[in-house]
């Protein structure tokens, strides 16, 4: 669907909605007015997430409850409502009962949804060894500590028992069918005792026990359900978070700090006045490489609660935000100082790539199939993963130092910059994260890490849809990149994008502002490079950006550029792995994802050419080359086919280049028709004789004329259809069974530009052979010395053996690509038009008259 179709569809939807509202106004004006007012309130609530009503989950829950109560009230009590007729005939108490049921149902449903959100598992994070992996070891450690310190009865509890105590207290606090406000009012003392019990469990826990509890308890739900009560001694939520984020933050591992930050984000920072300062204290107490790991792990949880959202959306105070960003720059300077001085930490840092891979999604990771407004690439169908893109992500993340394979206990540095706008909460981001999770779990090449996502906004998306201007999209991506660099000043970056929309312009803006941070720009060509928005070769050359930019159609070419760049971004072995992944990705595309066989054939040829260029470098470096993708054979040897260049017979097949050796018949059309009709008559006569033979029940043997074995093995021998040595092609005309003429008569049609070696089965002729072939052909065509024609059958002697060589003019052997071959259809003479027939008949009458 292109832009015009999309705009027509939107216009049709708008007109239909307008007509529906006008019709509803004419029937029920009061009810329609109430409905429009409620819809506007709903729109304002969803489109303004920064308002006060979104500062706490309790506020949102009350909004949804009141909204649906008002909607129910309008449907019941408004006079012209279509539902008011039913309730007017009944007691007025029925209306209040329905309103109560709807309000309570919506309130309970929203609490259930939010509880499920708070208790969702964190994906993508890997716990380090300091987070206490062995439960038995920890229990033994607790027992030894109790014996040494003579602690009380509470310290004798094992980890499972402590976790069970916390879960029991949470069940007492969190009643599924009773709102927390009502429960706290009725059972305040009981609730406060359970909250105090939970706080004491965290307060008395030893460091390793504390980290284990944080990693196994539903921390976000604990923060949400423990409340700050009205009396001074009942500020339990503040006391618990103060304990973890300030008093005992030095005992927390990086993994525990990430979970603590996530729990604060889920609770919503505006819900507590001191929440921003707790976040500030957690971050400022983390330094150097630990800080880099904290930020990266926060971004690889598999949800939209990333570090960018925490710094630039959740934190409202400019002072707190600037303190955190200043801390990031300071620690990055310390890390760079270690690298300059070559310290021990620097040698450890060299084992990592320290590079963030930023990538677009549509037409870069997966094909849009030309679906507007996602993208324009129609080379692959929608949702197909481009062959080799996942391997390139992994190798760029690995770099040229450290291990050959990505460690399983490390988090990656993959970030996606998407132009799709952010909607209410994570409504639009869920789609992308579910796609990333499928790519993590699929067979073959898979994502090496759970990536982060930086989405667009409604403003830039609306401007693009209305004006078809790519500049707002480019500016929004650059703004996201600018914020991202301020969070990760210690990293370098690469940007992988396509030239279908505004990504090329965004890459130029990134380089203009941060030339030292942008290592390379990879541009996936989905249209002609001249049509790229914002691309000017001369301007880019003057800036120095052109030499850092790789324009490519297949991802092995991008990997080849990364491996040959100075300094290189990936290893030569990494280039080979990308090529292997590209082959595996291509073979994983199911037949239903190809719109036609020609599309698959073209993409295979395109990818094979890219792999061939990579194999040249691999071979020069002593690395093993990657096997190219073979084309499935459609036409068998001896099968008669029709090509772009005439009717022919299949003689051979090259599966790599998808080239068929075809013996093409270039004789006059009337001769081909006579030969075909004769062949068909012979075939029918043979079938008739076979039927008669079966009816007479007489088994007859065919007469076989023996020939010399040396004559059969001679490479220049040809067998006609009456020969005792039948050819593999079966019964066909003499021209189809002739041997291939010398290379002077060979042609090559439809071959791709792929650089391949000579075919072993058809070696290139030498100069002498070509000359002799040309002379023979000339003699056969023009005649002998006296001008007399050479007979079509000549007798020669070779090694004392008499043999007969057949020759027919108009038979050549050519290499034809598979896309230029179709099923055989019998040749026919062209039919004259009616006016031409009348003209010819009139001429015949004149001739007879004379």
Secondary structure, DSSP 8 states (H G I E B T S, - for coil): --HHHHHHHHHHHHHHHHHHHHHHHHH-HHHHHHHHHHHHHHHHHHH-TTSGGGSSHHHHHHHHHHHHHHHHHHHHHSTT-TTHHHHHTS-THHHHHHHHHHHHHHHHHHHHHHHHHHT----S----GGGT--HHHHHHHHHHHHHHHT--GGGG--HHHHHHHHHHHHHHH--SSS-HHHHHHHSHHHHHHHHHHHHHHHHH--HHHHHHHHHHS-HHHHHHHS-B-SSGGGBHHHHHHHIIIIISGGG--HHHHHHHHHHHHHH-GGGSTTHHHHHHHHHHT--HHHHHHHHHHHHTSSSS--HHHIIIII---HHHHHHHHHHHHHHHHHHHHHHHHT-HHHHHHTTS--EEEEE-SBTTTB--TT-TTT----SS-TT-B-TTHHHHHHHHHH-SSS-SS--TTS---EEEEEEEE--STTTTHHHHHHHHHHHHHSSSS--SS--EEEEE-HHHHHHHHHH--SHHHHHHHHHHHHHHHHH-TT-EEEEEEESSSSHHHHHHHHHHH-TTTEEEEEEE-SS-GGG-TT--HHHHHHHT-GGGEEEESSHHHHHHHHHHSSS-SS-HHHHHHHHHHHHHHHHHS-GGG-S-HHHHHHHHHHHHHHHHHHHHHHHHTT------------S-TT-EEEETTEEEEEEEEETTTTEEEEEEE-S-HHHHHHHHHHHHHHHHHHHHHHHHHHHTT-----------HHHHH-TT----TTSSS--TT-S--GGGGS----GGG-EEES--S------TTS----HHHHHHHHHHHHHHHH-STTS----SEEEEEETTEEEEEE--TTEEEEEEEGGGEEE----------HHHHHHHHHHHHHHHH-
